[in-house]
Amino acid sequence: MGLRVVTLEQYTLGGTVANFPRSKIVMTSPMDLPGHGEVRLYQTTKSELLSLWKQVIAKNDIKIIENAKVEQIGKKDGQFLLSTLKGDTYLTNRVLLAIGRRGTPRKLNVSGEGLEKVAYKLLEPELIFGKNILVVGGGDSAIESALLLATENQVVLSYRSENFNRIKPLNDKTFKMP
Ligand SMILES: Cc1cc2nc3c(=O)[nH]c(=O)nc-3n(C[C@H](O)[C@H](O)[C@H](O)COP(=O)(O)OP(=O)(O)OC[C@H]3O[C@@H](n4cnc5c(N)ncnc54)[C@H](O)[C@@H]3O)c2cc1C
């Protein structure tokens, strides 16, 4: 649209997807990706999805500044003034927040949750074996984590509801398989 845009990312490109387990099947619906067109990937891999994004970013010359954590958004002369952790500043007419939810995982408020053995993401389940593991939650992430870990570990899934109502059909089917 001819606007000047910059994206500030606190770590590196990929967000939550970059933190998916390597072997995870990513389930998507068809989407119309601006600057690219229609994407019809129903089941794909983390690396395939990330490489699609890299192509789209290169093709459209999208500027992403990595390692730029936004710490403060203030006002200056009718514009927004953003400051990053490193001390860089940006003056802009508009700010779009697309910060996701993983920066602040919901915790249970129980003692011991800060211990090193409690994890909030699962990058390499294939390196975990012979353990007793409690997975807490009943959404897609919990079901997928439990399934990935269950091949080599004793896994118990703890969920506060009676049914898994919020999960994708493929997860539901795999989970119910004998
Ligand atoms: C285990 C798991 C499995 C999932 N599986 C699927 C699936 O199969 N299919 C599906 O469609 N969805 C799936 N999801 C959901 C999907 O990952 C999210 O809906 C999607 O990643 C959200 O994208 P987003 O861009 O809104 O946020 P994110 O991907 O979280 O990106 C937000 C970005 O903002 C950055 N950021 C945050 N704060 C700041 C700051 N102050 N300054 C600068 N940068 C900042 C973060 O570093 C991050 O890179 C899954 C999620 C999880 C956790």
Ligand as a Chemical Component Dictionary entry (heavy atoms), coordinates in Angstrom:
data_LIG
# 
_chem_comp.id                   LIG 
_chem_comp.type                 NON-POLYMER 
_chem_comp.pdbx_formal_charge   0 
_chem_comp.three_letter_code    LIG 
# 
loop_
_chem_comp_atom.comp_id 
_chem_comp_atom.atom_id 
_chem_comp_atom.alt_atom_id 
_chem_comp_atom.type_symbol 
_chem_comp_atom.charge 
_chem_comp_atom.model_Cartn_x 
_chem_comp_atom.model_Cartn_y 
_chem_comp_atom.model_Cartn_z 
_chem_comp_atom.pdbx_ordinal 
LIG C1  C1  C 0 2.557  -26.170 20.909 1  
LIG C2  C2  C 0 1.700  -25.368 19.962 2  
LIG C3  C3  C 0 1.175  -25.988 18.822 3  
LIG C4  C4  C 0 0.399  -25.242 17.906 4  
LIG N1  N1  N 0 -0.029 -25.853 16.769 5  
LIG C5  C5  C 0 -0.705 -25.140 15.836 6  
LIG C6  C6  C 0 -1.123 -25.741 14.586 7  
LIG O1  O1  O 0 -0.855 -26.922 14.305 8  
LIG N2  N2  N 0 -1.818 -24.961 13.716 9  
LIG C7  C7  C 0 -2.118 -23.640 13.988 10 
LIG O2  O2  O 0 -2.751 -22.984 13.145 11 
LIG N3  N3  N 0 -1.719 -23.045 15.155 12 
LIG C8  C8  C 0 -1.033 -23.762 16.072 13 
LIG N4  N4  N 0 -0.638 -23.158 17.250 14 
LIG C9  C9  C 0 -1.007 -21.751 17.467 15 
LIG C10 C10 C 0 -0.058 -20.839 16.663 16 
LIG O3  O3  O 0 1.293  -21.150 16.940 17 
LIG C11 C11 C 0 -0.341 -19.393 17.055 18 
LIG O4  O4  O 0 -1.715 -19.122 16.861 19 
LIG C12 C12 C 0 0.479  -18.436 16.198 20 
LIG O5  O5  O 0 1.858  -18.725 16.274 21 
LIG C13 C13 C 0 0.230  -17.010 16.683 22 
LIG O6  O6  O 0 0.978  -16.152 15.854 23 
LIG P1  P1  P 0 1.283  -14.677 16.298 24 
LIG O7  O7  O 0 2.099  -14.053 15.218 25 
LIG O8  O8  O 0 0.013  -14.013 16.691 26 
LIG O9  O9  O 0 2.127  -14.806 17.652 27 
LIG P2  P2  P 0 3.583  -15.447 17.869 28 
LIG O10 O10 O 0 3.892  -16.520 16.895 29 
LIG O11 O11 O 0 3.673  -15.764 19.341 30 
LIG O12 O12 O 0 4.548  -14.226 17.544 31 
LIG C14 C14 C 0 4.636  -13.108 18.385 32 
LIG C15 C15 C 0 6.045  -12.534 18.244 33 
LIG O13 O13 O 0 6.121  -11.288 18.944 34 
LIG C16 C16 C 0 7.383  -11.212 19.565 35 
LIG N5  N5  N 0 7.293  -10.267 20.684 36 
LIG C17 C17 C 0 6.565  -10.402 21.843 37 
LIG N6  N6  N 0 6.744  -9.326  22.635 38 
LIG C18 C18 C 0 7.602  -8.499  21.974 39 
LIG C19 C19 C 0 8.185  -7.224  22.280 40 
LIG N7  N7  N 0 7.932  -6.578  23.432 41 
LIG N8  N8  N 0 9.026  -6.653  21.374 42 
LIG C20 C20 C 0 9.303  -7.280  20.199 43 
LIG N9  N9  N 0 8.803  -8.497  19.860 44 
LIG C21 C21 C 0 7.953  -9.086  20.740 45 
LIG C22 C22 C 0 7.669  -12.640 20.028 46 
LIG O14 O14 O 0 9.058  -12.847 20.239 47 
LIG C23 C23 C 0 7.130  -13.456 18.838 48 
LIG O15 O15 O 0 8.117  -13.699 17.861 49 
LIG C24 C24 C 0 0.124  -23.862 18.177 50 
LIG C25 C25 C 0 0.640  -23.250 19.330 51 
LIG C26 C26 C 0 1.421  -23.975 20.212 52 
LIG C27 C27 C 0 1.989  -23.282 21.435 53 
# 
loop_
_chem_comp_bond.comp_id 
_chem_comp_bond.atom_id_1 
_chem_comp_bond.atom_id_2 
_chem_comp_bond.value_order 
_chem_comp_bond.pdbx_ordinal 
LIG C1  C2  SING 1  
LIG C2  C3  SING 2  
LIG C2  C26 DOUB 3  
LIG C3  C4  DOUB 4  
LIG C4  N1  SING 5  
LIG C4  C24 SING 6  
LIG N1  C5  DOUB 7  
LIG C5  C6  SING 8  
LIG C5  C8  SING 9  
LIG C6  O1  DOUB 10 
LIG C6  N2  SING 11 
LIG N2  C7  SING 12 
LIG C7  O2  DOUB 13 
LIG C7  N3  SING 14 
LIG N3  C8  DOUB 15 
LIG C8  N4  SING 16 
LIG N4  C9  SING 17 
LIG N4  C24 SING 18 
LIG C9  C10 SING 19 
LIG C10 O3  SING 20 
LIG C10 C11 SING 21 
LIG C11 O4  SING 22 
LIG C11 C12 SING 23 
LIG C12 O5  SING 24 
LIG C12 C13 SING 25 
LIG C13 O6  SING 26 
LIG O6  P1  SING 27 
LIG P1  O7  DOUB 28 
LIG P1  O8  SING 29 
LIG P1  O9  SING 30 
LIG O9  P2  SING 31 
LIG P2  O10 DOUB 32 
LIG P2  O11 SING 33 
LIG P2  O12 SING 34 
LIG O12 C14 SING 35 
LIG C14 C15 SING 36 
LIG C15 O13 SING 37 
LIG C15 C23 SING 38 
LIG O13 C16 SING 39 
LIG C16 N5  SING 40 
LIG C16 C22 SING 41 
LIG N5  C17 SING 42 
LIG N5  C21 SING 43 
LIG C17 N6  DOUB 44 
LIG N6  C18 SING 45 
LIG C18 C19 SING 46 
LIG C18 C21 DOUB 47 
LIG C19 N7  SING 48 
LIG C19 N8  DOUB 49 
LIG N8  C20 SING 50 
LIG C20 N9  DOUB 51 
LIG N9  C21 SING 52 
LIG C22 O14 SING 53 
LIG C22 C23 SING 54 
LIG C23 O15 SING 55 
LIG C24 C25 DOUB 56 
LIG C25 C26 SING 57 
LIG C26 C27 SING 58 
# 
